[in-house]
């Protein structure tokens, strides 16, 4: 069993994982502890003077809608991460279910799953998301949870494909054959034998799914598809473009969401790199 001391020792040997987890922990503390120090109502329009540069009263400045950008960053970063985690978890959950069952049992079900995945892989997922979102009655009023559900419609495709490939390779290994000979059912083999061996790979898939969902939400919201009242990072980018903050020299309004977005992607990238060392023995370092 991995102890806390052992975990710290491993993180020291695997700096990418430590950096990624450290950045993610910082973001989580920023959006949780930060709520104790800001007035969340100021993250919405017409709550503070407009176009104020950073100052003692408004450390992150204000925008052209009269939003306190510090409050907006605290609330909006949390909303964006929530969208990513919900969509990523749903996508990975469905992808794992389909990948394990189709890869292990094969047959007609596997053929159908493979066909659907192959077809969807050829369709640009972002264009599909735009089409789905814009068919709603009023995409400009989408709530964060609704945005996450829309993103999850395509978030399962890549996990299904990669997990299925891993299962197809794993089910021919001796330990799976021994489990079959011992009388274990297919579900038991999947849950007790295969899934524990793929936990690091599933963790990598989750990091990728969350990162992809965050990217999808940023893309949709920057086009104005989403609740324009909510201060998500994507909507902040939309209003930066709408009010031409670049031309007007409002650097604080531009830099803050860009830095937050960069930290989110760096965190999940570093975590994926760090977990790859666990999942892939060929890249594992020797003490």
C-alpha positions, -999 to +999 in steps of 0.1 A: +000+000+000+013+034-010+020+056+021+021+094+022+058+093+026+061+069-004+038+092-024+059+123-017+091+103-026+075+093-059+064+128-067+100+140-062+111+114-088+082+124-110+082+162-111+056+165-139+030+148-117+039+171-087+037+202-108+004+193-123-011+184-090+003+215-074-012+238-101-046+220-099-046+222-061-038+260-064-068+264-088-091+245-065-080+266-035-084+297-056-121+290-064-130+276-030-111+296-004-114+326-028-151+326-023-146+335+013-128+368+004-149+381-025-184+392-030-198+368-056-225+392-066-198+415-080-190+388-106-221+399-125-228+430-146-236+464-132-222+458-098-191+480-098-177+509-118-167+500-154-132+499-170-112+503-138-076+491-140-062+470-111-062+490-078-063+484-041-101+484-042-103+462-074-070+441-075-079+425-108-097+456-122-132+457-137-146+452-172-169+472-195-200+455-180-193+466-145-180+433-132-152+429-105-127+407-124-114+392-092-148+379-082-154+369-118-122+349-119-130+331-087-166+322-097-158+317-134-128+295-130-149+273-107-177+271-132-153+262-161-136+235-140-171+221-130-181+219-166-149+201-175-151+176-146-188+168-152-184+163-189-151+145-185-165+121-159-196+113-179-175+108-211-150+086-194-177+066-175-196+059-207-164+053-226-152+028-200-185+010-200-185+006-238-148+000-241-146-028-215-178-046-226-173-044-263-136-052-261-141-082-238-173-097-252-168-089-289-194-101-313-221-079-329-221-054-300-184-048-305-189-044-343-216-018-337-196+001-311-165+001-333-186+013-363-202+042-344-169+053-328-151+052-362-178+073-378-178+099-350-140+101-351-142+113-387-166+141-378-151+172-363-164+171-327-164+209-323-187+214-353-210+187-340-211+204-306-220+237-323-248+221-343-262+204-312-260+235-290-275+258-316-305+235-321-316+244-286-343+270-282-319+296-269-283+286-266-274+319-250-291+308-218-274+275-213-266+267-177-232+253-168-246+218-162-264+219-195-232+229-212-215+199-196-241+175-207-238+188-243-200+184-242-204+148-228-222+138-260-189+136-278-166+132-248-170+094-247-158+086-282-120+088-277-120+070-243-141+042-258-116+037-286-085+037-264-100+016-236-113-010-261-078-013-276-063-019-242-089-045-233-084-064-266-047-066-257-053-075-221-079-102-225-053-125-242-029-123-212-023-153-189-039-138-158-072-132-177-071-168-191-065-181-155-095-160-143-117-176-169-105-211-160-113-204-123-149-198-132-151-160-129-178-144-149-171-117-175-182-089-153-160-102-124-130-104-147-136-068-160-141-054-125-115-074-105-088-082-130-088-058-159-100-025-144-074-024-115-046-029-140-059+000-161-065+025-133-034+046-142-045+046-178-081+055-168-067+084-147-048+096-178-080+093-198-099+113-172-073+141-173-076+142-211-114+141-211-116+170-186-091+190-205-109+183-238-143+193-222-128+225-209-114+233-243-148+225-259-166+248-234-141+276-241-146+273-278-184+273-277-186+301-252-161+323-270-186+321-299-214+333-276-230+298-272-236+296-235-252+316-207-239+351-213-248+362-178-224+337-161-188+347-157-172+315-170-137+318-186-151+312-220-177+339-216-150+363-203-131+357-236-164+364-255-169+397-238-132+406-243-138+402-280-172+418-280-159+450-263-126+450-282-104+450-251-073+445-273-079+477-292-087+496-261-056+485-242-075+468-213-046+444-207-059+433-173-091+421-188-072+401-214-044+386-194-063+373-164-085+347-182-056+337-205-034+330-175-062+310-158-068+290-190-031+283-194-028+271-158-058+247-163-042+231-194-007+230-180-020+213-149-038+185-168-009+181-193+016+177-165-007+152-147-011+132-179+027+131-184+033+121-148+006+094-149+020+080-181+052+070-162+030+049-139+009+034-168+038+028-192+066+007-176+090+016-205+090+052-194+093+045-157+124+059-140+147+038-119+157+050-084 
